[in-house]
Amino acid sequence: MAIILQHFFKHVWQKSKCLLLILLLPVQVFAQKDTTKKLQEVKVSSSIPKLQGVTPSQSISSNDFDRYSALTVADAIRYFAGVNVKDYGGIGGIKTVSVRGFGANHTAILYDGVEINDAENGQIDLGKLNLNGVQQITLYNAQPDNILTPAKSFASASVIAIKTIQPNLAADKPYQVLLGLNGGSFGLLNPYLQWQQRLSNTWSFVVNSYLENANGHYKYKTAGDGTDTTQTRTNTDVSEQEVDGALYWAKNDSNKFNLHINYYNSDRGLPGAVVYYNPYSDERLWNRDFFLQSGYEHTWDDGLHLLLNTKLSQEYTHYTDKNYLNNSGGINDQYTQREAYQSVALAYHITSNWETSYAADISFSKLDANLYNYAYPTRFTLLNALASKLTLNRWLFQGNLLNTYVTEQVKTGKPTPSETVFSPTLMVSFQPFSPNLQFRTFYKDSFREPTFDEQYYFAINNISRNIKPEYARQYDLGITYRKAFNNWLDYVSFSVDGYYNTVTNKIIAIPNQNPVISSIINLGKVRIEGTDVSLKTQTKISNGWREVLSVNYTYQYAIDVTNPNDSYYKQQIPYTPKNTLALNAGVDYNQMGLYYNQVLSSSRYFLSNSNSANYIDGYGTGDLSFIYKLTIANKSTVFSAHADNLFNENYMIVRSFPMPGRSFLLSFQITI
């Protein structure tokens, strides 16, 4: 092992001069004059899904967003196996995700490889992540297969990787402009623009922007006294604006740089809980977020591979609730969260079938607020990850060891203790006799520090709540099969994964009447047993016709096993259905497509005691989508129409927050 490390760091030392040049990259890349010719990239695509890697993964691309009636990331991933989206309803309602029974804080959201972080509450609102400019979304259980990645990619129980569209333009047409408009129920009006531009053989950029306005009003029914009363949801208006720009430089596939800038602004009402038929809410939420991130990647001929990522971000949140009963006459909270992040990752192929890597991430987060006598916490996090991947014939072995060091400081009160944690991961896959069949298994440890809100918000006497960190363990055993056919059937892709998870000191947020202020508790120990089943298939095109089908099923038995004397011992944890089923079926005919989506969820409980008083009914909703692609004046054009909750199902995902009934959406898009 010592010889290997010596050989590895010898190559790093030999490249030290190159690393110095990389730090001066913004000056160097503009000063150089490249006289080489760049061949136009040729992409080979296939409709057959790839055989999954050593860990389970699920993907959806921009070609399928309309198929799934998706406008946001939350809409797109709700059909994935193992995913439970907690939705407070409406266009502006907060939407968070839980994967395989873990809370939202155990899922990392990567935006072009860099995590979208929120040290304040840790829960990324997927409803505000618009799909304009998104190329692909992939959910990885455990972590991505690629070991050349920031250390943060190894730190969570699961990863949602969002990949944005990159320019791929030819010299004879150096630009592309895409204009679109969505409009429909609840007063929704959503124009958007995408501009791609080729500047030279090496430079290009893309700009995405959108506006979204809606009153959010929708009908819902309440039935608690034997009547069937229809009411209108109020305080659901939303106004959002986003501009996202990216600059790309690529000398070749082995030498690339990107710079990303994003600005998001929103003003929305938060619909309140419907308690005793009273739906009134005067809560409002303003967000003004900005981030700047850059990435650089270089591969040398001898196999050393470098990845640098840098990010600076600032998030401003303003939350008001004039009717909250306190001595101040309501809540008027303002937060400013700032983060600086730097990641360095190196990988090296020791042999053609053996790769090793090292990644180090440093982040500094600070939260300011206008609260009286607030803690004003700051957090320093250092992550170090060693990883290795070895292929031996039909076997693939992958493992890593992550070291997490977290320390905090506060201006008033007492900070949480510093933590140093080692988290190992081991994965194995095996192809026994066919390249289409694969068995896989993995074990993974992960660690989660309580967020600033969980530890300090509404703490008594300005001392932390003493919420303990979560420690999670995952065990997975699965099989995946993919087969292409030469008859009327194009392919079949099938996978089954059984998993066993444990969480020690699981942190649970129990929503109150106010959705932003929740009760925070440690459950002690939670055990999760589950199964994910996925099936995808489609027929070959015949006389212009093609049929597609996708089915995902999840079983989750997630129970509290802390204390046998507790009344809720071995009962299902809050907001976790035992059974969910997601189906997408459709038919294409030439340039037209008609698709039907169905989501079925079993009942849940909103408190730890699984009794009738805490019971929430299961639900089933169906969506219908129609897409028509045509050419107008040599311009590619797409018309689409969506009917969501087609059968006007009256349901709720979060207690006392009714979801919208039937709604309609019309979309138009043209590419110039």
Secondary structure, 3 states (H helix, E strand, C coil): CHHHHHHHHHHHHHCHHHHHHHHCHHHHHHHCCCCCCCCCCCCCCCCCCCCCCCCCEEEEEHHHCCCCCCCEHHHHHCCCCCEEEEECCCCCCCEEEEECCCCHHHEEEEECCEECCCCCCCCCCHHHCECCCEEEEEEEECCCCCCCCCHHHHCCCEEEEEEECCCCCECCECEEEEEEEEEEHHHEEEEEEEEEEECCCCEEEEEEEEEEEECCCCEEEECCCCCCEEEECCCCCEEEEEEEEEEEEEEECCEEEEEEEEEEEEEEEECCCCECCECCCCEEEEEEEEEEEEEEEEECCCCEEEEEEEEEEEEEEEEEECCCCCCCCCEEEEEEEEEEEEEEEEEEEEECCEEEEEEEEEEEEEEEECCCCCCCCEEEEEEEEEEEEEEECCEEEEEEEEEEEEEEECCCCCCCCCEEEEEEEEEEEECCCCCCEEEEEEEEEEEECCCHHHHHCCCHHHCCCCCCCEEEEEEEEEEEEEEECCCCEEEEEEEEEEEEEEEECCEEEEECCCCCCEEEEECCEEEEEEEEEEEEEEECCECCEEEEEEEEEEEEEEEECCCCCCCCCCCECCCCCCEEEEEEEEEEECCEEEEEEEEEECCEECCCCCCHHHEECCEEEEEEEEEEEEEECCEEEEEEEEEECCCCCCCEEECCEECCCCEEEEEEEEEC
